[in-house]
Amino acid sequence: MSTVEVNGERLNYIEQGNGPPLVLLHGIGADAGLWSGVIDRLGVEYAVRAFNFRGHGGSSCNGEILVSALADDIAAATAALGLEAFDLVG
């Protein structure tokens, strides 16, 4: 599992495949493992990144878990990884 540091948090994420970027987001209380059944298939056509939100799946939690904070984290993480445009699944 890879990590990216953003907004005072360390977010874990799964990275697999080549092609156009595809970002997968899990629901509150789950983690990126939710996508394990489809990442292999999606990785054939896409460069998949499945993030763990702060406080989920081993990602740090130094701030509050607010929807706005989670969105800011993902925006910062995708920017830090150089993803200017991507498809989003959640």
Helices and strands as residue ranges (DSSP letters): E 2-6, E 9-16, E 21-25, G 32-35, H 36-42, E 47-51, H 67-80, E 87-89
